Amino acid sequence: MNRIYAGNKLASEVDDYVAAVAANAPLTIRAAKRTISELSKQSPGPDRELCERLVSECHASADYLEGMRSFVERRRPDFLGR
């Protein structure tokens, strides 16, 4: 996301963005951070099997089901980190 903000609005915009990210499923955020870190490795290279396992674990989680249910029910999800 590329945006330009006036200096006096930057802090509040960053706070809003961080809050939006933090509202997501904690398992997914953790897996995304780990995957990005892993894929950034130059040597000996990324562990692609680890990345695939992290995604699979997210898809098998209760939070994943909660996300789908909340989308269908048009409500905010209640993620529990499971």
C-alpha positions in Angstrom: 0.0 0.0 0.0 1.5 3.3 -1.0 0.0 6.5 0.4 1.1 10.0 1.2 -0.1 11.7 4.4 0.5 15.1 5.9 3.0 14.9 8.8 0.3 15.6 11.4 -1.9 12.7 10.1 0.8 10.1 9.7 0.7 8.7 13.3 -3.0 8.2 13.3 -3.0 6.6 9.9 -0.2 4.2 11.0 -2.2 3.4 14.1 -5.3 2.6 12.0 -3.3 0.4 9.7 -1.7 -1.5 12.5 -5.1 -2.0 14.2 -6.5 -3.4 10.9 -3.6 -5.9 10.6 -3.9 -6.8 14.3 -7.6 -7.6 13.9 -6.7 -10.5 11.7 -6.3 -14.1 12.9 -3.2 -14.3 15.0 -2.1 -17.7 13.6 -2.3 -16.3 10.1 -0.3 -13.2 11.0 2.4 -15.3 12.6 2.5 -17.7 9.6 2.7 -14.8 7.2 5.6 -13.2 9.1 7.4 -16.5 9.3 6.8 -17.2 5.6 8.0 -13.8 4.5 11.1 -14.2 6.6 11.7 -17.7 5.2 11.2 -16.7 1.6 13.6 -13.8 2.1 16.5 -16.1 2.8 19.3 -16.1 0.3 21.5 -18.9 1.5 20.9 -21.8 1.8 17.5 -20.7 0.5 13.9 -20.8 1.7 12.4 -23.9 3.1 9.4 -24.1 0.8 8.0 -27.2 2.6 7.9 -25.2 5.8 6.0 -22.4 4.0 3.5 -24.9 2.6 3.0 -26.4 6.1 2.4 -23.0 7.6 -0.4 -22.3 5.1 -1.9 -25.8 5.6 -1.9 -25.3 9.4 -3.8 -22.0 8.9 -6.4 -23.7 6.7 -6.9 -26.4 9.3 -7.4 -24.0 12.2 -10.5 -23.1 14.0 -9.8 -19.4 13.2 -10.0 -20.2 9.5 -13.5 -21.7 10.0 -14.4 -18.7 12.1 -13.2 -16.4 9.3 -15.3 -18.2 6.7 -18.4 -18.3 9.0 -18.1 -14.6 9.9 -17.8 -13.7 6.2 -21.0 -15.6 5.3 -22.8 -14.2 8.3 -21.6 -10.7 7.5 -20.1 -10.0 11.0 -16.7 -9.4 12.4 -14.7 -12.5 13.2 -13.9 -13.5 16.7 -10.4 -15.1 16.3 -9.1 -17.1 19.3 -5.6 -18.1 18.0 -6.6 -21.7 17.5 
